[in-house]
């Protein structure tokens, strides 16, 4: 017998008699017309109902009516009660059928229930569609099968046959039966095993024969449902997350205990509520729209962030919500599952982590951007470029005025009221200093803070002070952070945030202190560097020639530019130098050099080399000999034992630290104003440039040689005759070389700038510095220019005397005559006496011819030449000595005297100042008497 649905009646609440009539009418109709059952089985005649069946129907009707009355009462009290209307189902309306034509959405959607009937012969005579689904056997095959032989295991068939006999004898039976489904495709013929709960009800055919109707339920499906229900109850009830079931009207149908513990009450108290009961209107509208989208599309939502407040709390909470649509067993959407977790602590931790990452990035940025310059103001601006707007909205930096002036200890550290200069200001909201942070102070202005002010307290205690903003002002709060470097406060940094920004916290205070400390160290380093730079610059300038050099037969002009004179950034002083040294015989030594390296060491090495050059020049050595001696001295600068130790070290592999190696380039030239000939020697320096009248400038071909300090190579000399009015230029590499202009390009530009040698030398120097790129500040620049002006022929007296006693008298006569022609009668007596002494010495101790030369320029110079190599030596004569007082007399009467070697012997000379009304000449008689 198949499942037989009850026929729908017009009665809203059918009685037992109505139900009986509906069942009778349905059975009569099926008996007369042979209508098939709803599950596809062939209908059989319905047997007469027994009294027990009628009693059961009456009891079931009463239970249904009582349950419906109870549900109607609860619906009247609370129309949102899901038990009143049936969660996920529709309430029948008056006048409509009691049963639905669509899937009912009941438990039968989940469990497998089937029916079949057994005829009097014990064979299947009806097989429902549900039976086909449960057992997998079509009705055409199942009808006529012996259920015991077909489905029961052979070991249990005997017991099954006995039970079948009892059933056909009219007895009801209920039990759990293991079965197997025959499978022809299985080689063993065993098929699939199953377990079913069977309810067998005896019945009779139309002929009155005994038969049975069997209701079968798949037990394994029931067990799985029990397990799933227990698991869902455990998850829903014991979940640490808030769990909601929301119906299609977006009302809460069920809430778990975790959700109720957060929002108050019991889980039942939240039934029927909507999202507007928990969230503020804008957030609730957003969440409701999301719920509708999930309900309509079926797409789940993961990690949706919801913000709200718990009842009785003002703390903003954050939840992460997962949403997915819930379906009935038939696949019909019945609502939405809401799974939420409180992520407020996680969000706070994430904000803390983000703040820590931001602060770390800010510190990394500060380390990369602060301290790239050794300028105090630039370093302060670099600090503000880092903090605005990443850390604050407005910021200033004040430094002690005494620190900027170069004082060792800035005054006023005790009370914090010393004068400060505002060196930097930055704002992300306006271009004016803060409003509400005290009186406005312009950048560059000198000011001080009152003793009782927070800023003065920060400077006094070296601790951060929090300064609240004034009412009506732009600033919300300010951090006054002292800038401390090496336990010394060098200034004050102020970081301000405007109203509406996040207030400063403890982490912000620590970050501000760290940023200010880093900037303070860089500023202190810049201060120390500035002090060292200024001292080195003073030392370097003190070692250069003071004023404008003057030389016989030359018009001199020079320029010196330190490396930072025209640059925005500071660089260390270099070792460039130049010098103009007057030599005997109205000759002049021109020197330009460059010590490799920068800083105080280079300046000191330059001073030592310049002093050595002047000393060697006074010995009247040849240019190549001077450079050879300088090379020895330069190597000695880097050796602990001096020149001798350096000489020994040159014979073995050098083991000294490279930082102690001093290298320098130098060009040394000696100009003779009488002959207008110039002798050059070069030690790795750039070549001199010569501009002859009417000709283009050219670089002289002077062998460069090795730099000073390398050693081991001799230096060569080149002698060049300079025409009258020619221009000679000596320079260092800073003039012609920079990062933007290579050396070759700079040399060509320099040669091209020397176009008019007839202009005044000062104008020529200015033109060169203006034309060339001299403002790069990368290196020092030294420029020495000289215009040739040889001695006139009438200013030179030159005679050759034979080696005989009469030459002494003739020398006096030549000298007297020439001095009288020069209108120098005041010098005649002294000159005759000294010439007589020098010529007499040449006759007695010298060799070869004697040459007498008088030179008139700014002073009078007398020279006596001979071929002897023995240099005269001044000694103090005893009272009993008849001779030995000649050189003493020369030293007393002359302004200067000396001797020098020449390629063919030696020259002894003396110099007398010209009478100008101010210079007092020594009386020869008094000088002679002073010797005794």
C-alpha positions in Angstrom: 0.0 0.0 0.0 1.4 3.4 -0.9 1.4 6.7 1.0 -2.2 8.2 0.8 -2.4 11.9 1.5 -5.5 13.2 3.2 -7.9 15.0 1.0 -8.2 18.8 1.5 -11.6 19.9 2.9 -13.3 23.3 2.9 -13.4 23.3 6.7 -10.9 25.5 8.5 -10.9 23.2 11.5 -12.1 19.8 10.3 -13.6 17.5 12.9 -13.1 13.8 13.2 -16.2 13.0 11.2 -15.1 15.4 8.5 -11.7 13.7 8.3 -13.4 10.3 8.2 -15.7 11.5 5.4 -12.7 12.9 3.4 -10.9 9.6 3.8 -14.0 7.6 2.7 -14.6 9.8 -0.3 -11.0 9.5 -1.4 -11.1 5.7 -1.1 -14.4 5.5 -2.9 -13.0 7.7 -5.7 -9.9 5.6 -6.1 -11.8 2.4 -6.0 -14.2 3.4 -8.7 -11.7 5.2 -11.0 -8.4 3.5 -10.3 -6.6 6.8 -9.6 -2.9 6.3 -8.8 -1.5 7.4 -5.6 0.6 10.6 -5.4 3.9 8.7 -5.2 3.2 6.9 -8.4 1.9 3.5 -7.0 -1.3 1.9 -8.2 -4.2 2.5 -5.7 -5.7 -0.5 -4.0 -9.0 -0.6 -2.3 -9.0 0.9 1.2 -10.1 -1.6 3.8 -12.6 -0.8 6.4 -11.3 1.2 9.4 -11.1 -0.5 12.7 -12.3 1.0 16.0 -8.6 1.3 17.1 -7.8 3.3 14.0 -10.7 5.6 14.7 -9.6 6.1 18.2 -6.1 7.1 17.1 -7.6 9.5 14.6 -9.6 11.1 17.3 -6.6 11.5 19.6 -4.4 12.9 16.8 -7.1 15.4 15.9 -7.4 16.6 19.5 -3.5 17.0 19.7 -3.5 19.0 16.5 -6.3 21.3 17.6 -4.6 21.9 21.0 -1.3 22.7 19.4 -2.9 25.1 16.9 -4.8 26.9 19.7 -1.7 27.3 21.7 0.2 28.7 18.6 -2.7 31.1 17.9 -2.6 32.4 21.4 1.2 33.0 21.3 0.8 34.7 17.9 -1.7 37.1 19.4 0.7 38.0 22.2 3.8 38.3 20.0 3.4 38.3 16.2 7.2 38.0 15.9 7.3 34.7 17.7 8.6 32.1 15.3 6.9 29.3 17.1 3.6 31.0 16.5 3.9 31.2 12.7 6.4 28.5 11.9 10.0 29.5 11.1 10.4 29.4 7.3 6.7 28.4 6.6 3.5 30.3 5.7 0.4 30.3 7.9 -2.7 29.1 6.0 -5.3 31.7 5.4 -9.1 31.2 5.8 -10.7 29.5 2.9 -7.5 28.0 1.6 -6.5 24.3 1.7 -4.8 23.1 4.9 -1.9 21.4 3.0 0.5 23.1 0.8 1.0 22.2 -2.8 4.7 23.2 -2.7 7.4 21.4 -0.7 6.2 21.8 2.9 9.7 22.4 4.4 9.2 19.9 7.2 11.3 17.2 8.7 10.5 14.9 5.7 12.8 17.1 3.7 15.7 15.6 5.7 14.8 12.0 6.5 14.1 9.3 4.0 10.6 7.7 4.5 9.2 5.2 2.1 6.2 2.8 1.9 5.2 -0.3 0.1 2.5 -3.0 0.5 2.7 -6.7 0.7 -0.1 -8.9 -0.7 -1.6 -12.0 0.8 1.1 -14.1 -0.9 3.8 -12.3 0.9 5.0 -10.6 -2.2 5.3 -6.9 -2.9 2.2 -5.7 -4.7 2.7 -1.9 -4.5 6.0 0.1 -4.5 6.1 3.9 -3.9 8.3 6.5 -5.5 10.0 7.1 -2.2 10.8 3.4 -2.0 12.5 3.7 -5.3 14.6 6.5 -3.9 15.5 4.7 -0.7 16.2 1.3 -2.1 17.2 2.3 -5.6 14.9 -0.3 -7.3 12.2 0.7 -9.7 8.6 -0.3 -9.2 8.5 -2.5 -12.3 11.2 -4.6 -10.7 10.1 -4.5 -7.1 6.5 -5.6 -7.6 6.3 -9.3 -7.2 9.5 -9.7 -5.3 9.7 -11.5 -2.0 11.0 -8.8 0.4 12.6 -11.4 2.6 14.5 -13.1 -0.2 15.3 -9.9 -1.9 16.5 -7.6 1.0 17.2 -9.8 4.0 20.6 -11.4 4.6 20.5 -15.2 4.2 21.4 -15.8 7.9 18.3 -13.8 8.9 15.8 -15.1 6.3 14.4 -17.9 8.5 13.6 -15.4 11.2 12.2 -13.0 8.6 9.9 -15.7 7.2 8.4 -16.3 10.6 7.8 -12.6 11.1 6.2 -12.4 7.7 3.8 -15.2 8.6 2.9 -13.4 11.8 2.3 -10.1 9.9 0.1 -11.9 7.3 -1.7 -13.4 10.2 -2.8 -9.9 11.2 -0.2 -8.8 13.7 1.5 -5.3 13.8 5.2 -5.3 14.0 7.9 -2.6 14.5 11.6 -3.1 14.5 15.0 -2.3 13.0 16.0 -4.5 10.2 19.4 -4.7 8.4 18.9 -5.1 4.7 20.8 -5.1 1.5 19.9 -3.7 -1.9 20.4 -6.2 -4.7 22.8 -5.0 -7.3 23.2 -6.8 -10.5 26.3 -5.0 -11.4 28.1 -6.3 -8.3 29.9 -9.5 -9.2 29.2 -11.0 -5.7 25.6 -10.1 -6.0 25.7 -8.6 -2.5 24.9 -5.0 -3.2 24.7 -2.2 -0.7 23.9 -2.7 3.0 21.5 -0.6 4.9 19.6 -0.3 8.2 15.9 0.5 8.3 13.3 1.0 10.9 10.1 -0.8 9.6 6.5 -0.3 10.8 4.2 -3.0 9.5 0.5 -2.5 9.7 -1.9 -5.4 8.7 -4.7 -4.6 6.3 -7.1 -6.5 4.1 -7.8 -6.6 0.4 -11.2 -6.1 -1.2 -11.6 -9.8 -1.2 -11.0 -9.8 2.6 -7.6 -11.4 2.3 -4.9 -10.4 4.9 -2.2 -8.1 3.6 0.2 -5.5 5.1 1.4 -1.9 4.6 5.1 -1.2 5.4 6.5 2.2 6.4 10.3 2.3 6.1 12.6 4.9 7.6 16.4 5.0 6.8 17.9 4.7 10.3 21.3 5.9 9.2 19.9 9.1 8.0 18.2 9.5 11.4 21.5 8.8 13.2 23.2 11.4 11.0 20.5 13.9 11.7 20.9 13.3 15.5 24.7 13.8 15.2 24.3 17.0 13.1 21.7 18.3 15.4 23.9 17.7 18.5 26.9 19.3 16.7 24.8 22.3 15.6 23.5 22.7 19.2 27.0 22.5 20.6 28.3 25.0 18.1 25.4 27.4 18.5 25.2 27.2 22.2 28.9 26.9 23.2 30.5 29.1 20.5 32.7 31.9 21.9 31.4 34.0 19.0 28.1 35.8 18.7 25.7 33.6 16.6 22.4 34.8 15.2 19.8 33.3 12.9 18.0 36.0 11.0 14.8 35.3 9.0 13.8 36.7 5.7 12.3 39.7 7.3 15.7 40.5 8.8 14.5 39.7 12.3 16.5 37.7 14.8 15.0 34.2 15.2 17.6 32.8 17.4 20.6 34.1 19.3 23.2 32.2 21.3 24.3 32.8 24.8 27.5 34.6 23.8 25.6 37.2 21.9 23.1 37.6 24.8 25.9 38.0 27.3 27.2 41.0 25.4 24.0 42.8 24.6 22.1 41.8 27.8 19.2 39.6 28.6 18.6 36.0 27.6 18.8 34.6 24.1 15.0 34.5 24.0 14.8 38.3 24.7 16.5 39.0 21.3 14.0 37.2 19.2 12.2 39.4 16.8 14.7 42.3 17.0 16.3 43.9 14.0 19.7 45.5 13.3 18.3 49.0 14.2 17.9 47.8 17.8 21.6 47.3 18.1 23.3 49.8 15.8 23.1 53.5 15.1 21.1 54.4 12.1 23.8 54.9 9.5 25.6 51.7 10.4 22.3 49.8 10.7 21.2 50.9 7.2 24.5 49.7 5.8 24.3 46.3 7.6 20.6 45.9 6.6 21.5 46.5 3.0 24.2 43.9 3.2 21.8 41.4 4.8 19.3 41.9 1.9 22.1 41.4 -0.6 23.2 38.2 1.0 19.5 37.0 1.1 18.9 37.8 -2.5 22.2 36.7 -4.1 23.3 33.9 -1.8 26.8 35.3 -1.8 28.5 35.0 1.6 30.2 38.0 3.3 33.5 37.4 5.1 35.1 39.8 7.6 32.6 42.6 7.4 33.5 45.3 10.0 30.7 46.6 12.1 31.0 49.4 14.6 28.7 50.1 17.5 28.3 50.4 21.2 27.3 47.9 23.9 24.4 48.7 26.1 25.4 50.9 29.0 28.9 51.6 27.6 30.3 54.6 25.7 33.2 52.7 24.3 33.1 52.2 20.6 33.3 48.5 19.8 34.3 46.8 16.5 33.1 43.4 15.3 34.1 41.2 12.4 30.9 39.6 11.0 30.6 36.7 8.6 27.2 36.3 6.8 25.9 33.4 4.7 22.4 32.3 3.6 20.7 29.4 5.3 18.5 26.9 3.3 15.9 24.3 4.2 16.3 20.7 3.3 14.6 21.3 0.0 17.0 24.2 -0.8 14.6 27.0 -0.1 16.3 30.1 1.5 14.9 30.5 5.0 17.3 33.2 6.5 20.8 34.3 7.2 23.4 33.1 9.7 25.3 35.8 11.5 28.7 34.9 13.1 30.4 37.8 14.8 33.6 38.2 16.8 34.7 41.3 18.8 37.9 42.7 17.2 38.1 45.8 19.3 41.3 44.7 21.0 42.6 43.5 17.7 41.9 46.8 16.1 43.6 48.6 19.0 46.6 46.3 18.7 46.6 46.9 14.9 46.5 50.7 15.5 49.4 50.4 18.0 51.3 48.3 15.5 50.6 50.8 12.7 51.7 53.6 15.0 54.8 51.7 15.8 55.5 51.1 12.1 54.8 54.8 11.3 57.2 55.9 14.1 59.8 53.5 12.9 59.4 54.7 9.3 59.7 58.3 10.6 62.9 57.5 12.5 64.3 55.8 9.4 63.4 58.8 7.4 65.0 61.0 10.0 68.2 59.0 9.9 68.3 59.3 6.1 67.4 63.0 5.8 68.8 64.7 8.9 72.5 65.5 9.1 73.2 65.4 5.4 74.7 68.9 5.7 77.1 70.4 8.2 75.2 73.6 8.3 73.3 74.4 11.4 70.3 76.1 9.7 70.1 73.4 7.1 70.1 70.6 9.7 67.2 72.3 11.5 65.2 72.6 8.3 65.8 68.9 7.6 64.3 68.1 11.0 61.1 70.0 10.2 60.9 68.5 6.7 60.7 65.1 8.4 58.1 65.9 11.1 55.7 68.1 9.1 53.1 66.8 8.3 54.0 63.2 9.2 54.2 63.8 12.9 52.7 67.3 13.6 51.1 70.2 11.8 53.5 73.0 12.9 57.0 73.0 14.2 59.9 75.4 15.0 63.5 75.1 16.0 65.3 77.6 18.2 69.0 77.5 18.8 71.1 79.3 21.3 72.5 82.5 19.9 75.8 81.9 21.6 76.1 78.6 19.9 75.5 80.1 16.5 78.1 82.8 17.3 80.7 80.1 18.1 80.9 80.3 21.9 82.0 77.1 23.6 79.3 77.2 26.2 76.1 79.0 25.4 75.2 81.4 28.2 72.0 81.1 30.2 71.8 77.3 30.4 71.0 77.5 34.2 67.7 79.3 33.9 66.7 78.6 30.3 66.2 82.3 29.5 69.2 82.9 27.3 68.8 84.4 23.9 67.8 82.1 21.1 67.5 82.5 17.4 64.6 80.9 15.5 66.4 79.1 12.6 63.5 77.1 11.1 59.7 77.0 10.9 57.4 74.8 9.0 53.6 74.5 8.8 51.2 72.2 7.1 48.2 74.5 7.6 49.5 78.1 7.3 52.6 80.1 6.6 52.5 82.1 9.8 53.9 81.1 13.2 51.5 79.5 15.6 48.5 81.3 17.0 48.0 80.4 20.6 51.7 79.4 21.2 52.9 82.8 22.5 54.2 85.8 20.7 55.0 85.4 17.0 58.7 85.0 16.3 59.9 85.4 12.7 62.6 83.1 11.3 66.0 84.6 12.0 64.8 86.7 14.9 66.5 86.6 18.3 64.3 86.1 21.3 64.1 84.5 24.7 61.4 82.8 26.8 60.2 84.1 30.1 61.6 82.4 33.1 58.3 80.8 34.2 57.2 79.7 30.7 57.0 76.0 29.8 59.6 76.5 27.1 62.1 78.0 29.5 61.4 75.1 31.9 62.1 72.6 29.1 65.4 74.3 28.4 66.3 74.4 32.1 65.4 70.9 33.0 66.1 69.2 29.7 62.7 67.5 29.9 59.7 67.6 27.5 56.9 70.0 28.4 53.3 69.7 27.2 51.9 73.1 26.4 48.1 73.2 25.9 46.7 75.5 23.2 44.9 78.7 24.0 41.1 79.1 23.7 40.2 80.3 20.2 43.6 79.5 18.8 44.6 77.2 16.0 46.9 75.0 18.1 45.4 72.1 20.2 48.6 71.3 22.1 52.4 71.7 21.7 55.4 69.6 22.8 58.3 71.7 23.8 61.3 69.3 23.4 64.8 70.3 24.4 67.5 69.4 21.9 70.1 67.6 23.9 73.5 66.5 22.5 76.2 65.0 24.6 74.4 66.1 27.8 74.3 69.7 26.5 71.1 71.6 25.6 71.7 73.2 22.2 68.2 74.5 21.5 64.5 73.8 21.6 62.1 72.1 19.1 58.4 72.7 19.3 55.9 70.3 17.7 52.3 71.4 17.6 49.1 69.7 16.4 46.0 71.7 15.4 42.6 71.3 16.8 40.9 68.2 15.3 44.1 66.2 15.1 44.8 63.3 17.4 46.3 64.6 20.7 49.9 63.7 21.6 50.3 60.5 23.6 53.2 58.9 25.5 54.5 57.2 22.4 54.5 60.6 20.6 56.5 62.2 23.4 59.1 59.4 23.2 59.3 59.8 19.4 59.6 63.6 19.7 62.5 63.2 22.1 64.2 60.8 19.8 63.8 63.0 16.8 65.0 66.1 18.6 68.0 64.1 20.0 69.1 63.0 16.6 68.8 66.5 15.2 70.7 67.9 18.2 73.6 65.5 17.7 73.8 66.6 14.0 73.5 70.2 15.0 76.3 69.8 17.6 78.4 68.1 15.0 77.8 71.0 12.6 78.7 73.4 15.3 82.0 71.6 16.0 82.7 71.4 12.4 82.0 75.1 11.9 84.4 75.9 14.7 87.1 73.7 13.3 86.5 75.1 9.8 86.8 78.6 11.0 89.9 77.9 12.9 91.4 76.1 9.9 90.4 78.9 7.6 92.1 81.4 10.0 95.2 79.3 10.1 95.2 79.0 6.3 94.7 82.7 5.7 97.5 83.5 8.2 99.9 81.4 6.2 99.1 83.1 2.9 100.9 86.4 1.9 99.4 89.4 3.6 98.1 92.1 1.4 99.2 92.5 -2.2 102.6 91.1 -2.9 105.2 93.4 -4.4 108.1 92.2 -6.7 110.8 93.8 -8.7 110.0 93.9 -12.4 106.6 92.4 -11.9 103.0 93.6 -11.5 101.3 91.1 -9.1 97.6 90.3 -8.5 96.3 87.3 -6.7 93.0 85.8 -5.5 92.2 83.1 -3.0 88.7 81.6 -2.5 88.1 79.0 0.3 86.1 76.0 -0.7 82.9 77.1 1.0 82.9 80.8 0.2 80.2 80.6 -2.5 78.6 77.3 -1.7 75.4 76.6 0.1 77.0 73.7 2.0 80.1 73.8 4.1 83.2 72.0 3.0 86.5 71.6 4.7 89.4 74.0 4.0 91.9 72.8 1.5 95.7 73.0 1.2 96.0 75.4 -1.6 98.6 78.2 -1.3 100.6 80.7 -3.3 103.5 82.8 -2.4 105.7 85.6 -3.9 109.3 85.6 -2.5 111.8 88.3 -3.2 115.3 86.9 -4.1 118.6 88.7 -4.2 119.4 90.5 -7.5 115.9 91.8 -8.0 114.7 88.3 -8.7 111.4 86.9 -7.6 110.2 83.4 -6.8 106.6 82.6 -7.7 105.0 79.6 -6.0 101.6 77.9 -6.3 100.9 74.6 -4.6 98.1 72.3 -3.5 98.2 69.8 -0.6 96.0 66.8 -1.4 93.3 66.3 1.1 91.1 68.7 3.1 90.8 69.8 6.7 93.1 71.0 9.4 95.7 68.4 8.5 95.9 69.8 4.9 96.1 73.4 6.2 98.9 72.5 8.6 100.8 70.6 6.0 100.4 73.5 3.6 101.8 75.9 6.2 104.9 73.6 6.8 105.5 73.3 3.1 105.1 77.1 2.5 107.6 77.8 5.3 110.0 75.3 3.8 109.7 76.9 0.4 110.6 80.3 1.8 113.5 78.9 3.7 114.8 77.1 0.6 114.3 80.2 -1.5 116.5 82.3 0.8 119.3 79.7 0.2 119.0 80.8 -3.5 118.7 77.3 -4.8 117.7 76.4 -8.3 114.0 75.6 -8.8 114.7 71.9 -9.3 116.8 71.8 -6.1 114.0 73.5 -4.2 111.4 70.9 -5.3 113.8 68.0 -4.5 114.2 69.4 -1.0 110.5 69.9 -0.7 109.9 66.3 -1.7 112.1 65.1 1.1 110.3 67.4 3.6 106.8 66.2 2.4 107.8 62.6 2.9 109.1 63.5 6.3 105.7 65.0 7.3 104.2 61.5 7.3 107.1 59.8 9.1 107.6 59.8 12.9 111.4 60.3 12.5 111.1 63.1 10.0 113.0 63.5 6.8 115.8 61.0 7.6 113.3 58.3 8.6 111.3 59.0 5.5 114.5 58.6 3.4 115.2 55.3 4.9 111.6 54.2 4.5 111.7 55.0 0.9 114.3 52.3 0.4 111.9 49.6 1.6 108.2 48.8 1.2 106.2 51.5 2.8 104.3 50.3 5.9 103.1 53.6 7.2 99.4 54.2 7.4 98.0 55.9 4.3 96.4 58.5 6.5 99.9 59.8 7.3 100.9 60.2 3.7 101.2 63.8 2.6 101.1 64.5 -1.1 101.2 67.9 -2.7 101.6 69.5 -6.2 103.7 72.6 -6.7 105.0 74.8 -9.4 108.1 76.9 -8.6 109.3 79.7 -10.9 112.2 82.2 -10.5 112.0 85.4 -12.5 115.0 87.6 -13.2 113.9 91.1 -13.8 117.2 92.1 -15.5 117.1 89.4 -18.2 113.3 88.8 -18.1 114.0 85.1 -18.1 112.0 82.8 -15.9 113.0 79.3 -14.8 110.2 76.8 -14.0 110.1 73.5 -12.2 106.9 71.5 -11.7 105.9 68.8 -9.2 102.7 67.3 -10.7 100.9 70.7 -10.9 98.9 72.2 -13.7 101.0 74.0 -16.3 101.5 77.8 -16.2 99.6 79.9 -18.8 101.5 82.6 -20.7 99.8 85.4 -22.6 102.2 87.4 -24.8 101.1 90.8 -26.2 99.1 90.4 -29.3 99.1 86.6 -29.0 96.6 84.0 -27.7 97.1 82.5 -24.3 99.0 79.2 -24.3 100.0 76.6 -21.6 103.7 76.3 -21.1 105.2 72.9 -21.8 106.8 72.3 -18.4 107.5 68.7 -17.5 105.0 67.9 -14.7 107.2 65.6 -12.6 105.9 63.6 -9.6 103.9 65.1 -6.8 105.8 66.1 -3.6 105.9 63.2 -1.1 106.3 60.5 -3.7 110.1 60.7 -4.0 112.5 58.8 -6.2 112.3 61.0 -9.3 114.3 64.1 -10.2 112.7 67.4 -11.3 113.4 69.1 -14.6 113.8 72.8 -15.2 112.6 74.9 -18.2 113.8 78.4 -18.8 111.6 80.8 -20.8 112.3 84.3 -21.8 109.3 86.5 -21.1 108.6 89.5 -23.4 107.9 92.9 -21.9 104.2 93.2 -21.0 103.6 89.4 -21.0 101.1 87.9 -18.6 101.9 84.9 -16.5 99.2 82.9 -14.6 99.7 80.3 -12.0 96.6 78.6 -10.5 95.2 75.5 -8.7 92.8 72.9 -9.9 89.8 74.3 -8.1 89.7 77.1 -10.7 89.4 74.8 -13.7 87.8 71.6 -12.3 84.6 70.6 -10.6 82.1 67.8 -10.7 80.1 69.5 -13.4 83.1 70.6 -15.5 85.9 68.2 -16.4 89.6 69.4 -16.3 90.1 69.7 -20.0 87.0 71.8 -20.4 88.0 74.0 -17.5 91.5 74.5 -18.9 90.1 75.6 -22.3 87.7 78.0 -20.6 90.6 79.5 -18.5 92.8 80.0 -21.6 89.9 81.5 -23.4 89.2 84.0 -20.6 92.7 85.5 -20.9 92.1 87.5 -24.0 93.3 91.0 -23.1 96.6 91.0 -21.1 96.8 94.8 -21.3 93.9 95.3 -18.9 94.7 96.0 -15.3 95.6 92.8 -13.5 92.9 93.2 -10.9 90.3 93.5 -13.6 91.8 90.4 -15.3 91.5 88.4 -12.1 87.9 89.4 -11.6 87.1 88.6 -15.2 88.5 85.1 -14.9 86.6 84.4 -11.7 83.4 85.7 -13.2 83.8 83.8 -16.4 84.7 80.4 -15.0 82.6 78.3 -12.7 84.2 79.3 -9.4 81.0 79.1 -7.2 80.8 75.3 -6.9 82.6 75.4 -3.5 84.1 72.0 -3.9 87.7 73.0 -3.6 89.8 76.0 -2.8 90.9 78.3 -5.6 94.3 80.0 -5.7 95.1 82.4 -8.7 98.4 84.2 -9.0 98.9 86.5 -12.0 102.0 88.6 -12.9 102.7 91.0 -15.7 106.3 91.3 -16.8 108.0 94.7 -16.4 111.7 94.2 -16.8 114.3 96.6 -15.3 115.2 99.4 -17.8 118.7 99.3 -19.2 119.7 102.6 -17.5 118.8 101.0 -14.2 121.5 98.4 -14.6 125.3 98.9 -14.3 127.4 95.9 -15.3 131.2 95.8 -15.5 133.9 93.1 -15.8 137.1 93.6 -14.0 140.4 91.9 -14.5 141.9 90.0 -11.6 144.5 92.6 -10.5 144.8 95.0 -7.5 143.8 98.0 -9.6 140.4 96.6 -10.1 139.4 97.7 -6.6 139.9 101.3 -7.4 138.2 101.0 -10.7 135.2 99.3 -9.1 134.8 102.3 -6.7 135.0 104.7 -9.6 132.4 102.8 -11.6 130.1 102.7 -8.6 130.5 106.4 -7.8 129.9 107.5 -11.4 126.7 105.4 -11.8 125.3 106.5 -8.4 125.8 110.1 -9.4 124.0 109.5 -12.6 121.1 108.1 -10.6 121.1 111.1 -8.2 122.1 108.9 -5.3 125.0 110.9 -3.9 123.9 110.1 -0.4 124.9 106.5 -1.1 128.2 107.1 -2.7 130.5 106.8 0.3 128.8 103.7 1.7 128.6 102.0 -1.6 132.3 102.7 -2.4 133.3 101.3 0.9 131.3 98.1 0.6 132.2 97.6 -3.1 135.9 97.9 -2.2 135.4 95.2 0.5 133.7 92.8 -1.8 136.1 93.2 -4.7 139.0 92.9 -2.4 137.6 89.6 -1.0 137.1 88.3 -4.6 140.7 89.1 -5.4 142.1 87.4 -2.3 139.8 84.4 -2.1 138.1 84.0 -5.4 139.0 82.8 -8.8 138.7 84.0 -12.4 137.3 87.3 -13.6 135.4 89.6 -11.4 132.1 91.1 -12.4 130.5 94.1 -10.7 126.8 94.8 -11.2 124.6 97.6 -9.8 120.8 97.3 -9.9 118.4 100.1 -9.2 114.7 99.4 -8.5 113.0 99.9 -5.2 116.4 99.3 -3.5 120.0 99.5 -4.6 121.6 96.1 -5.1 125.3 95.6 -5.6 126.7 92.2 -6.8 130.3 90.9 -7.1 130.7 87.8 -9.2 133.7 85.4 -9.5 134.4 81.9 -10.4 135.3 80.6 -7.0 133.1 78.0 -5.3 134.0 78.8 -1.7 131.3 80.8 0.0 132.3 83.7 2.2 131.7 83.1 5.9 131.3 85.9 8.3 133.2 85.5 11.6 133.9 87.8 14.5 137.5 89.1 14.5 139.4 89.4 17.7 140.8 92.7 18.9 144.4 91.7 17.9 143.4 90.6 14.4 144.4 92.8 11.6 141.8 91.5 9.2 138.5 89.6 9.2 136.3 92.6 9.7 135.2 93.3 6.1 132.1 91.2 6.1 131.2 92.5 9.5 131.4 96.0 8.0 129.2 94.9 5.1 126.6 93.6 7.5 126.6 96.8 9.6 126.3 99.2 6.7 123.9 97.3 4.4 120.2 96.5 4.8 120.9 92.9 3.8 123.8 90.9 2.3 124.5 87.3 1.3 126.0 85.0 -1.2 124.7 82.4 -3.6 126.1 79.9 -6.0 125.9 80.3 -9.7 126.5 77.9 -12.5 130.0 79.4 -12.9 131.0 80.2 -9.4 129.4 82.5 -6.7 127.9 85.9 -6.2 128.3 88.0 -3.1 125.8 90.9 -2.8 124.5 93.6 -0.5 121.4 95.8 -0.6 121.0 99.4 0.4 117.7 101.3 0.9 117.1 104.3 -1.2 117.1 107.7 0.5 113.4 108.8 0.8 113.7 111.3 3.7 112.5 108.7 6.2 115.2 106.1 6.1 118.3 106.9 8.1 121.5 105.7 6.6 124.3 104.3 8.8 127.4 106.6 9.0 130.4 104.6 7.7 132.7 106.2 10.3 130.5 105.2 13.2 130.3 101.7 11.7 134.1 101.4 11.5 134.5 102.6 15.1 131.9 100.1 16.3 134.1 97.3 15.1 136.8 98.2 17.7 
